[in-house]
Structure formats: C-alpha cells, structure tokens
Amino acid sequence: MTIDTSNNNAGMAGMKGSTKFTSPWWLPGGHAQTLYRKFSQAPALTQVRERIELDDGDFIDVDWSAETGYHEQASDIVVFILHGLCGCSRSPYILSLQKELAAHEISSVAMNFRGCSGEMNRLAKAYHSGISEDVEEVVEKLARRWPGREYVFVGNSLGANVMLKWLGQRSGLSLGDGERATGRIKGAIAVSTPFDLAECSRAMLKGLSRFYGSYFVNKLVADMAAKLQHFQTNDHAEQTEILRALGDPQLVGNIWEFDDRFTAPLHGFADASDYYTRSSSGQYLPDITAETLLIQSANDPLIPPTALPDRAALPYNVRLELTSTGGHVGFITGRRSNWLESRIVHFIKGELSRT
C-alpha cells in the first residue's frame, strides 16, 4: 500500500503554529516519538473533578481544567477529550492539551472511561474501543447540566475510535432533548485512530510492536485482577461471579486473546472478531456530519497502513492529515513545544471558527 502524505498542510499555509510536522533529529522514528510522549513529564495542571452518575448504576469521572472557566463559567466552546487504552485524564498528552487550551482561554474537560479515574467502578463492565454509549450519556448529561455551549471533541487512540463511532451513529449536531437543544457539536479531532481494530490487534502480535501489545495485556490483566479482588473484598457477589465466569486472565498471551476471552463476552460480543468488526470506527466515517480532522502518522507503530481509511472515500467534512513521521499520539517537535497541541488549537480557533 502506498501512503500519500502530500496533503499534510491543506488549509494550513501561513498560519502561526500550524506548519508541517517534522520530527526533530533526536526523535527520528515512530517508536521514539511514541515512547517520548508516554514517558515525558506532564505539565503542571490543576483539574476539578465532576462525577456523572450513569443510568446503569455505575459512574464516570470527568476532569475540567481549573486554569480556565468551568461549569457555569465555561467558555462558549468546550473541548471534550477522550484518552487511549490504559490511559486517563492525567495522561501526559491530555494534560499537555488542556494546558495549551487554557493558554488560549478555551475550557476543556477530560473524560475517564470506567475504572480509569483512580477509583474502581461499581460494575464488572469496563470500557472498550466501541463503547460509544458511555460517551453519549456523559456528553448529554454534561450538556443538560451546563447548557449553552458548543463542544469540540478530541479523541486519542482508543478514545478516537470511540469518538468517531459515536459521531457516526448520531443523527445530528444538537445535544439535548429534541428541540430543546442544550448544546451543539462544533467539530472533532481524532488523533492516531485504530480505524480497523482487527488489523491493529494483529500488528501488535509481531515485530517491535509486540512490545506495546505486551504492555497493554499486562496492564489489562493487572486491572482485571485488581477489580476481582475489590469485588471480593467488598462483598459484591454478583459482579464477582461475572468476572470469575470469564476465567483466569493470567492465561492470556496477547491482546487478541484478551479481547476474545474477556473484552468480548463482558460487553456483549460473540468473540474478538465480532467485537473488532462491530466497533471499528472506519465504517462510521461516511456517516459523520461534524467537521472532523483525522491526524495520523505513517510511522505509527500501533496502526499499520492497512488500517487507514481511503482519503478519496471520506465525506467532504472529514479530512485526513497523514504525516510521514510522528509515531502514536506523539508528534513531538521540541522539549517544550508540541506540534499536536498547536495543530488542535489552530483547527478549533482557525478552521472551525469559520463554520
């Protein structure tokens, strides 16, 4: 497959902070970009937590940036951010983006998927790459609680896949109940999206990408064991039995096996293949009505070229910017400045301001 990176700068010429991405000499490859972002020191940022009670009895925590207005003092545009697999609202790329948005006086709120906020969730149900119903419920409740805002959505990796699936499933841009709209979707940015989950899962079974697969599996297995222990200790018999029925997670050898034995049955899928097929966001791109920017790197170690969408098949309102380098949620240009955050802000303040 030939990778076309010729349209990286579409709509960006002459705009401050939006030049073509180029990796610095000291971070030349996809692995270096990916790992530097993962292990770099996050900027100092104070967050204010808000808990959203879900209709099924569970909860999701969201964290607002305290450096800009929040709740009823939030700016007219609020950026809603989703993290990746095994991440949270305190992940370096989340904090870095919230810091940059605050510098431009844009309010932001980062959603923690179930069990990712530092407090164990109440149900055996967790999160996965297609759990768009949780995003729908959280966004609708936030919009009703703090009405009158326009929302821009930013998803990273797994969170980008969930976000795009959710956007494709929606019938419009209004948030709220029918004609009583309490908010509006203004646009979206998806970063390092695994558009084809099966292809990405297979990629983590071979080569150097096995390192990432092993990291994720070890983390997921540890989280599963901690949740089971929590339910046992706190006498949650029903939820304990749900997890026990899935088997011993220590027997899992790779990410595909984990999704086949745990993610799929826990969330209503027949197996890993069924989960990947129904949850992959690539199939939802033609149905997205919001102005959407897809930021991808050709040397992403987790997302092979075969998983990328065909630029020619995308709707007019969905644009793919494919850089030649950048890694996975990397796009680092310097020790104190990152192209990714500047590109997102430019899209919000420059391109979306015209819609």
N, C-alpha and C positions, 0 to 999 in steps of 0.2 A: 504494500500500500504506500503510495506517495503522499507525503504530508505537505500540504500547501500552507506556508506561513506568510504568504505575501500580503495578506490584508490586515496585518497586526495593527496598523496605525490608522485604520479607517475612522474618519471623524475626529482625529486627534491632533492633526497638524497644527503647530503654532500655539498649542495650549500649554500653559505652565503646569509642570508636574505630570504630563501625560505623554512623554517621549517614548520611543520604542524601548522595550525592555532589553537590557543587555546584562548578562551575568558578569560580576567583577572577576578579575583574574584569580582571586583567592577562593572563589566558589564556582568553579567552571562547569561542574556536572550536575545532573539531576539528583543524585544521591546527596551530594554536598549541600545543595540548596534545601533539600527536604530535611536533612538532619540538623542543619544550622537553625532553621526555623523552629524545629521541635525542641532543641535544647538551648536556644538563646534565652537570655534573661528578659523576662517580660517587663514592660514599663510599669511604673507605679500608677495604680488607678484605684480609686475608691468606688465600690459598687453598692447599690441599695437593692436589697432582695425583696421580691414580691412573690407570694405563693398563689398559684392558681389551682383551686380545687377542681378536680375532674369529675365528670358525671358518673364514672365507674367506681368512685370512692378513693381513687389514687390522687396524686398531686404532681405538679410540675413547678419548679422554681425558675423564675426569670430574674436577671440581674441588670438593673439600669446603671448607666454611667452616672456617677454623682457629680461629675465635673461639668455637666450641662443640666438644663432643666429636665425634670422627670415628673411622672404622674400628671397632675393638672397643670404643671408648669412646663411640660414638654414642648419642644419646638413644633412648628407646624408639620414638619417632616420628621418622622421617627424611623430609624433604621433598626430592623428586627434581624438578629444574627443567629445563625444555627451552626453548631460545631460539628466536628467529624467524629469518626469511630474512636471510642475510648478517650474523647476529649471532654471539655466542659467550658463553662463561661470564663474560667481562669486560664484557659489555654493561651499561650503567647500570641497567637495570631488573632484571637478575639480581643485581648486587652490592647494590642497594638492598634487594631482598627478602631476600637472605642476611643482610644487616646487621640487618634487623628481626627475622628469625627468631632470630638469635643473641641479641638483646636479651631474647628470651623463652625462651632456653635450649633451642631446638629445633635439632637438627642438620640440615644441608642439603648436598646435592651437586648440582652443575650439570653436565649432560652437554653436551659439544661434539659436534655432528654431525661426520661425517667431513670432514676438511680444515679444520675451523673452530677448532682449538685452537692455531694458530700454527705447526704442523708439518704438512708435506704428507703426506697419506695415501698408502698404497702402491699403491692400485688406481685405475684410471680412474673406477670407480664413485664417486659423490659422495653427496649427500643430496637429498631432495625432500620434498614435502608429505605423501607417503603412506608413508614408509619406516619403518613400524611394526615391521618385523622387527629393525631395529637396536636399537630401544628394548627389545623383548622380550629380545634376547640380553644386552644390557648389564644390564638390571634383574635377570634371572635369575642372572647371574654375580655381581653385587654381593650379592644376597640369599644365595647359597650361601657367598660369601667372608666376609660379615659377617652371620650369621644372627640370628634372633630379633627382628627389628624390624617395625614397621608402617610402611607407606610412604604418604605423601600426595604426589600428583603435581600439579605446576603447569606448564602449558604456555602459551607466549606466541606468538600469531600462528601462523606455520607450525608451531612446536612444539606449539601447542594442537591443531591439526588432526591432527598425527601421534599425539599422545597419545590423543585421543578415538577415532580409528580403532583404535588398539591396544586400548583398553579395550573397545570394541565387539566386537572379534574374540576376546577372551578368554572362556573358559567359566566362570570363577570368580574368586575374590579371592585364592586362595592363590598364593604364589610358591615355586617349587622343583619337586622331582620327585615328582609324585603325592602319596601320603600323607605323604611326608617333607617337609612344607612348611617352608621356611626363612624365610618372611616372609609378610606379608599386605598387601593393598591396602586402606587405610582410607578413602580418598576422593580427590577430584581437583578442581582448579580450572582452568578454561580461560579465558584472557584474550584478547579480540579475535581470535576464531577465524574463519578464512575457510571457513565451512561448505560453501559452494558455490564451488569453485575456478574454474570457468569464469566465473561471474558476477563474481568478484573480479578475474580477469585482464582481463575486458572493461572493468571500471571503471577500470583503470589505462591505458586507451587513450584516455581523453577527459578534458576539463576539467583542473582543477588536479591531479587525481590522476595525470596523466601525469608529473608531477614525480617521484613515487615510483616509477612504472614505469621511468622513465629511470635513476633512481639504482640500482635493483636490476639492471637489464640491464647497465649499465656495470660494476658490481661483479662480476657473474657472468661477464661476458666477460673481465674482467681476471683473475679467478681461474682461468678455463679456460686462458687463455694462459700464466699462471704455472705451472700444473700440467703443461702440454705441454712447456714449457721445462725444468722439473725432470726430467721423464722422459727427455727427450732428453739432457740433461747427464749424467744418472746411468745411461745405457745401459739403460733399461727399455724394450726394443724392443717387447715385446708390448703394454704399456699405451700406449706412444706411438702405435702403429698404431690402437688402438681409438679414441683421441681424434682422430687425423688423419682417420679414415674419416667422422667426423661433419661435416667441412667447416670453413670459416673462420668463427669466431664473430664476427669484425668485421663481417660482412654482416648481422647480426641487427639489426632495427629496434625491436623491442618485446618485452615479456615473453612474449606468446603465441608469437611466432616462436622465441624462445629455448627455450621448453618443447617446441615442436614439433620443432625440429631437433636439440636436444641432450638436454634432460632426459628426454624420452620414449624415444628409441632407446637411450640409455645405460643405462636402467633397465628395459627390457623392455616398454615400452608401444608401441602402434602409432603414435600421434601425440599431440598435445596434448589433443585431445578425449578420447581413451581414458584418458590419464593423469589428467585432471581428473575424469572420471566415476568411475573406479575408486578414486581417492584422496580424494575429498571426504568429510569426516567427518560431514556431516549425515545420511547414510543409515545410519550406525552408531549414532546416538544411542539408538534404541529397544532396542538390544542391550546397552547399558551396565548393569552390575549394581552398580557402586560409587556411593556418594553423590557427586554431581557438581554443582558450581556453575559456571554459564556467565556470565561477566561481559562484557558488550558495551556499546558506546556507539552511540546513534542517529546521532551526527555523525562516525562513524569514516570518514575519507576513503579508506580502502582497502577497506572492506567495505560494499557497498550494502545497503539494506533488503531487496532481493530475495534476498539470500544468507542471511538469518537464518532459523532454524527457527521453526516454529509452536509457540508455547508450549503450546497446548492438546494438541498431539500428543506432547509429551515424556512419558517414563515418570515415575512418581511420585518416583523418586530422582534425577532430573536437573532442576535448577531454573535458569531463565534470569532473570538480573537485567540489565535493559536500562535504562541511564541515558540521559538526554536529551543529555548532553554527556560529554566525556572523551577523544575522539579515539581513536587507535590505540595501545594499550598506553601510554596517557597517565595520565588520572585523577589529575592533579596538583592538590593543594589549597593548597600553600604552598611556599616555597623550601626548607624543611627538613622538611616533613611531607607524606606522600603517602597519600591515601585507599586506594589499591590495596593497598599492603603491609599496612595495618591491617585491611582487609577480609579478606585472605587469612588473616592470623593469627587473626582472630576466628572465621572459619569452621573453622579447624583446632582451636583451643582451646575454642571455644564449641559450635558445632553438631555437629562430628564427635565431640566427646568424649562425646556422648550416644548414639552408635551402637556 
